[in-house]
Structures are given as C-alpha cells and as structure tokens.
Amino acid sequence: MIQERPLLVTEPATDQRGFRTERLAADLVIVGGGLAGSCAAVTAARAGIRVVLVQDRPVLGGNASSEVRLWALGATAHMFNNNRWSREGGVLDELLVENVFRNREGNAVLFDTVLLEKVVSEPNVTLLLNTAAIAVEKDGDRIASVTAFCSQNSTRYELTAPLFCDASGDGVLGYLAGAAYRMGAESSEEFGELFAPSESYGGLLGQSIYFYSKDVGQPVSFTPPEWALTDITEIPRWRSFDTKVQGCRLWWIEYGGRLDTVHDTESIKWELWKVVYGVWNHLKNSGQFPDAETLTLEWVGLIPGKRESRRFEGLYLLRQQDLVEQTEHSDAIASGGWSIDLHPADGVFSEHAGSSHLHTRGVYQVPYRCLVSRDVGNLFLAGRIISVSHVAFASTRVMATCAQLGQAVGMAAALCTRTGSLPADVVAPDRMRELQRDLLRAGQHIPGHRLDDPDDLVRSATVSASSSFVLSSLPDDGPAVPLDAPRAQLLPVPAGRCPRIGLTVDVAAPTTVRVELRTGNRPDDYTPDVVLGAQEFALGAGDGQRVELDLDVVVDEPRYVFVAVQAAEGVSVRTTQTRVTGLVSVRHPGTQEADPAVGRPRVEFWTPERRPGGHNLAVTVDPPLRAWGAEQLRHGHARPTAQPNAWAAALGDPAPAVTLRWASPQVIERIELGFDTDFDHAMETVLWPHPESAMPFCVRDYRVLAGDRVVAERTGNHQTRDTLVFDPPLETGEVTVEVVASHGDVPAAVFEVRCYGERR
C-alpha cells in the first residue's frame, strides 16, 4: 500500500491581466466529477496515490446531483429484473448506504453533501470545483499536462501527472488529446448487433430537464414565459402528464438526439425549457387539473441531464452480444445489469414509445480493456464514455454502473503507480489478477469471481460459531398473499437430491394447485426457466392446507432453486415474518418474449416486492438446509451468489459470535468485516423513498475479542464494510467477533471476516 503524500504545488503566479496560475503535480488527474470520477478519485486516494479531481460544476455527482436530480441506478433497476443481490459495491455502495441512512426521503440536495463529504474527506484528493479543462499538452502519444480554468477565482491550473482519466461525460479530455472516438449508432452490419436502431429511430439518445412542484395550500397563478410551448399536443404523449408525476419520473421529457449533443447543448436546453414550462402551463391553466390550483413550480433544472455524446475507442469494444450472452472476460473488473435501453432520437416529440428495452438474463461482466484508450498511452476512460457500441452503451451508461468503472480505474491507476506501468500493461494476466484481487478486497462485485487472498490470515484459521441458522421451517405468521400471479421462494440447496418442501395455502373453492421446482442455466442465474419437476395438488376448500413437493430431482452443484406456486384463482399462500440473509421470495409479473430479429431473448421475470412487503413464503424443508455455516466466511463472496455466502446465527441465539483460531499466535494489524446491507434493495438516490434508514439485516453493534480481551467495539454501524486497524498490532491465536445487535429482528449475519498482518 502506498503511503499518503502531499500534492506537489508550486507558488501561484499572477499575470498582468489579473489571472493567477497554479501548477499542481499529482499521480493521477481526473477530469469529470460525476459518480464515475468521484469514485475513481476516492479509490485511488485510498490506495495511496495523489489525485486532482477537476469538475466543471459547483457540485459533484453529474446527473445524480441537485443540478439534474436523476436517481443513481444500475443492475438493480428498481428491482424490476432478475438480477438478484446485484447492487454495486465498493465506494458507490458506501455512498448509497450513507444516503439512505441520512436521506431516506430522497432529497437531491442532501445527496450532494454525502458525495462531497466522501471526496473531501480523502487527504490525497485535491478537488477543483467550477473548473473546466480547456487544453492539453502531449508528449508523443501521452498526455503531459492539462490546463483548466476556474471562473470563480480567475485561476488557471496547469496539471501534470503520469496518468490521466477522462470521466467527463462528453469526453473533453480525450477529445482534446486526440483520442479516437465514436458518436452516434453503428449499423447492425458493423458488429452484427440486431438491436441497432434504424435511421428513423435515430442514433443518439437525447437530454432531459426535470421539474418539481409544491403544494402551498392556497391558490397560485402562473403566467408562462414567452418561450414556453403553447400547443401541448405537439407532444404525442401529452395526455400522460399529471400533477402527481414530477422529477425524473418524467425522464421521457427528452430532446436533442438529432443534434450534436456536445456543441448544441445550449440549444437543447432552451428547447427543454420550452417543453417544461409549456407542460406546467398545461397543468396549471388548461382547466383539466383542479388539484393544480394550489401548486407552485418549485424547481426546474438549469442544465440538461445528458445521456449520450462521445464514446471512445479502447482496447476492446463491448457489444450487444457480450451483454446478452453474458460473455466471460479474463479481465472482468465490474458488472452491468441495466437493460439495453434505447430511446428515440426525437425524444418527447417522437411517435415512438419513450424507450425500447432488451433485458438480458442477468448481470454481465465489463472488461478492463474498455477503460483504456487505444491510442493515448496514459489515458483511462470512465463513466459513459468507455469503449462500447451504441447498443451496449444503452446499458452501461447508467450511473451506478459508471461508478463501478470509476472504481476500477482508480484502483488500476494505483497499481500502475506502484509498478511504474501504463494502463495497457495491466491487461497482463499477473497484473490483472492483482487488480481484480484489489477490487474485490475493496468491495467491488465482479460476476463469476471470488476473492482468493493469499494475505488473508483467516485462510489458515479454524472457524467456528456459537450457532448457525438451519432452515427446517419458517412459521406461517405473515400475511397470506393471493396467487393472482405465480410466486416463488428461492432456496439455497446443496448438491444432491432436492429436499421435500412444504407450503401452506388457503383455498376458497375446490381447485388444483401446481407447484414447480425451477432453476436457472447456471448456479448464479436467477432466471428460472429450467423446470426440474412439478406436482399438482387437488385441494378442497379450506384454510391452512399443506402441500408437499417431493421430487426425485438431483442438482449437480450448490445453487438456488425456485419453489414456484403457479397462479390459482381463490388461492392464497401463507408467508412468514422471518427474514434471513440470502432468502428472498419473488413474483412473476410477466415475460419478455423472444424476438430473434433484434436479438431479444425470452426472459421470464421473477421479481421481489420491496419492503415492508415482500415476505418469504412459509416453508418446511426436509432434510433441513445448512447453507449458513461459519465456513461461509471464507467463501470469497461478500454477497449471495449461488448460495448465501454468509454465516447467520440460529434464531434466538442470545450471544451470536464467530471465532477464528490458529495453531500459533498471529500478528494482526487489520481486520476487515463485511455485513449485509441487502444488495437486493435498489437504493435510488432521489425521489424514491426507502422503508428504513438502515437495512434490517445489517449488524449495528459488535465487539471483537483477542482471546478473552475486548480489543474493539462498534455501535451504530449501518455500513456494509468496516475496517479495524490496530496500533500496535494484535498478537493472538484467537479472534472472536460478537454480534450484539442488528438493525432488524433478523438472525445475526456476517459475509466476511478477513485478517491481515503488518503492512510491508
């Protein structure tokens, strides 16, 4: 680990015009302070390198900031897909968890403060707000320096570093450096992408401006500005406007896909203002909305939220096929999971629907090569400008995915600084394994990869627990839910014959109920279109009837199976109040039918309901499932995948704890712990309220003992990861983690405990 060191700063000089010049030398200069650039900066700084973060706006966050107010989302996608436990990890996870804790109502201004605090708390980051990159000097094929100007303090900055990252959204740094880029959609023939849009649909996604209203409790008049749209019927979907819908729920107020989305941004902004004020005039003055009388227009975006502009060419260009086929890449460094979400170029004025979606079966890998410019030797790419086709971009462009890519760049920059390497050198197998290990250590989720850490002392320890959760039955003390659509319970089964599984149903009139055992194509595939077996049960009227699924089905390796009860009129299935890490129930709301013409696969959607609903089904399991043992702490996954991957204590354990023992005393300088902040919960940053400030599965209070001695105590934790540093280091042959309390009435659960010796 590189030690913290100060930024190299020369004395500022002022020219005769009154402009001041400051020269800053760092290890990494990042242009762009959206979620991608911010996560890159924090990650690199924590890895010990000096970072200058250049942001041309007064706040960080880009489209997630209070200037635009779009919710940050990625693979979870409001939970409207089959990407279970897919919320992005690492620095973004810290931000999302903290924002929900402080700001569960979704106030965009408060999210600004959470993000700013995270960045400025890092001593290795120098943040330059209101500062725009305006020029680049090169030395051969590499960037030597960037000139940036801050209009607020009339200061010009000359920024030098061995490494640079463009996370600017429009790719201003790469453009000034002459890096190869693309703009607009490729034809379907170029890469064989069947979902590539036609000319009539258009080759660029537009930009959006949102508005918020407020009820002041008394009549408010509105006189529209002269530029406001006067004929609301120019918008084909004008009947969709309603006083109850505001903010980024009006994402389809979009324009500019037929224009140059870089240089025509100001023109696009004025057209969007025209639409927004015309919509508000329609709501206030058309007479069709009586409830609008006491509403006032509280906020209108001052800059448009951009979706697409330049995309730069890297060492690999990600395509539709990579996403749909879930291609495995040896240099995978992040996950994606938003649908391939194309918008018509004419936006709000289009006769087409506001978006066209192609859902994949689950999450996909993003390769590191997409983050490295192919022709500027020391330039990283992060955010929506990475090396992808227009079709693949329609998925990778969303902010939570972009943030993960920023984290990968920050960690790669630290690796390059440690080894004196260039970005392209990291593709080498040994370097890539090191980068992937460092990312997994920091909480990044890379599909198909687990942390295999030779420095983790827990690998050589004996692990035991006060108790472990065993699933033999979940009581039917929850609400009975109607089978108006199929419902299923995910269960983590071991290899071998599937157990007998019982359910309880209430039946209004004699009928037949079909129960199926389903799974996906892979152990971590949550699209359950593989039917392992089924039974039908003829039932008379009556409540509390038992059905038991007993199938001669053998699974070849540990995986989740879906106990799926098909829809049945007049039938309800009993649920339980018990919640356990790694258990979730889902509902089947519909299916994406296959369309070979555009490469759209058939995908049955099985999605959970958000809390406070979404109870597990009340089940009995014989023989019981024992997937929550203490040995799971060494599994290398810090979230559920094909199994829960967590130790969970038995229900009612009065003093839940896990203990690590070594044959001889160990020197322990650092302990890393991973807790359950419900990676299946989409933590939208704005507008979407959350049921709790802290996730119920998360450990709140705990203490750590070395032998019989308490060496650390934590109270009030709500974060996913916690690091304990001991100075002087511990010398002990036994470490115990005692869980004192969690945030909800759930069994104590821990995903990982890792112990490290003294840093070299």
Beta strands, then each sheet from edge to edge (+ up, - down):
strand 1: 8-9
strand 2: 13-14
strand 3: 20-25
strand 4: 28-31
strand 5: 51-54
strand 6: 125-128
strand 7: 131-139
strand 8: 142-150
strand 9: 155-160
strand 10: 163-166
strand 11: 181-182
strand 12: 207-208
strand 13: 211-215
strand 14: 254-255
strand 15: 295-300
strand 16: 305-306
strand 17: 311-312
strand 18: 332-336
strand 19: 340-342
strand 20: 356-358
strand 21: 364-367
strand 22: 379-381
strand 23: 462-465
strand 24: 471-473
strand 25: 481-482
strand 26: 487-493
strand 27: 496-497
strand 28: 500-507
strand 29: 511-519
strand 30: 530-539
strand 31: 542-549
strand 32: 554-555
strand 33: 559-565
strand 34: 571-573
strand 35: 585-592
strand 36: 603-607
strand 37: 619-625
strand 38: 647-648
strand 39: 657-674
strand 40: 699-706
strand 41: 709-714
strand 42: 721-742
strand 43: 749-750
strand 44: 752-756
sheet 1: 1+ 3- 2+
sheet 2: 1+ 3- 9- 8+ 7-
sheet 3: 6+ 5+ 4+ 10+ 22+
sheet 4: 11+ 17-
sheet 5: 14+ 12- 16+
sheet 6: 13+ 15-
sheet 7: 18+ 21-
sheet 8: 19+ 20-
sheet 9: 23+ 39- 42+ 40- 41+
sheet 10: 23+ 39- 44+
sheet 11: 24+ 37- 28+ 31-
sheet 12: 24+ 37- 28+ 34- 25+
sheet 13: 30+ 29- 33+ 26- 35+ 36-
sheet 14: 27+ 32-
sheet 15: 38+ 43-
end
